[in-house]
Amino acid sequence: MSKHKKRGPGRPKLRSGEAKSILIQVRVSVLVNSCDADTTKKLVELKQSRIDDRVNTLIRSAQPRHLGEPGLETLKRGMKVEFDRIFGDEKLIREVLIPQLLQSGSGV
């Protein structure tokens, strides 16, 4: 006789190898010094594809607990590190803000 853990309503039991499907919509902003605003805008335009790729990779590789943090601190730290690498300047970005992160789908 096999034992099964009871799951809450709407939480399907996943078999080995199955994946949850989650759609995440995120909006990211950065704070910079006013004297760096024009430079930063130009850098973002030039490196938009790389920025999108790194944000996508960070979100997809995040642990569920990181996506549930009230201030999303882990994601912000990761994005700051990646933006510093992309722009080649650790002092350009003062702070990463995530004013919107919406999750939907069968895995939420």
C-alpha positions in Angstrom: 0.0 0.0 0.0 1.5 3.3 -1.0 1.2 6.5 1.1 0.5 9.8 -0.5 0.9 13.3 1.1 -2.3 15.3 1.0 -2.0 18.5 -1.1 -4.1 21.6 -0.8 -6.7 22.3 -3.4 -5.4 23.4 -6.8 -1.9 22.0 -6.1 -1.4 19.1 -8.5 1.0 16.3 -7.6 4.0 16.5 -9.9 5.7 13.4 -11.2 9.4 13.1 -11.5 10.6 15.2 -14.4 7.5 17.4 -14.6 7.8 21.1 -14.3 5.6 23.8 -13.0 4.5 26.5 -15.4 4.8 30.0 -14.0 4.6 33.3 -15.9 6.4 36.1 -14.2 6.1 39.7 -15.3 8.8 42.0 -13.8 9.6 45.7 -14.1 13.1 46.7 -13.0 14.4 50.3 -12.5 17.7 51.6 -11.3 18.7 54.7 -9.3 21.8 56.6 -10.5 23.2 60.0 -9.6 21.7 62.8 -11.7 25.1 63.5 -13.3 25.1 59.9 -14.6 21.6 59.8 -16.0 22.4 60.5 -19.7 25.3 58.1 -19.7 23.2 55.4 -18.1 20.4 55.8 -20.6 22.8 55.4 -23.5 24.4 52.4 -21.9 21.0 50.8 -21.3 20.1 51.4 -25.0 23.4 49.9 -26.2 23.2 46.9 -23.9 19.5 46.2 -23.7 19.7 42.7 -25.0 22.3 41.7 -22.5 20.4 43.3 -19.7 17.2 41.4 -20.7 19.1 38.2 -20.9 20.7 38.6 -17.4 17.4 39.6 -15.8 15.7 36.6 -17.4 18.4 34.2 -16.2 18.3 35.6 -12.7 14.5 35.2 -12.5 14.5 31.7 -14.0 17.2 30.5 -11.7 15.8 32.1 -8.5 14.7 29.9 -5.7 10.9 30.1 -4.8 11.8 31.6 -1.5 13.6 34.5 -3.2 10.6 35.3 -5.3 8.6 35.4 -2.1 10.8 37.8 -0.2 8.9 41.0 0.8 11.6 43.3 -0.5 13.0 40.9 -3.2 16.4 41.6 -1.6 18.2 38.5 -3.2 17.0 39.4 -6.7 18.0 43.0 -6.3 21.5 42.1 -5.1 21.9 39.7 -8.0 20.8 42.2 -10.5 23.1 44.9 -9.0 26.1 42.5 -9.5 25.1 41.7 -13.1 24.4 45.4 -14.0 27.8 46.4 -12.5 29.4 43.7 -14.8 27.5 44.8 -17.9 28.3 48.5 -17.4 31.8 47.9 -16.2 31.3 50.2 -13.2 30.4 49.3 -9.7 29.5 52.8 -8.7 27.2 53.8 -11.6 24.1 52.0 -10.3 23.2 53.2 -6.7 20.2 50.9 -6.2 18.1 48.4 -8.1 14.3 48.7 -7.7 11.7 46.1 -8.6 8.4 48.1 -8.5 6.5 45.2 -10.0 6.8 41.4 -9.9 3.6 39.5 -10.8 3.4 35.7 -10.8 0.7 33.6 -12.4 0.3 30.1 -13.7 -0.1 26.5 -12.4 3.0 26.6 -10.2 1.9 29.6 -8.1 
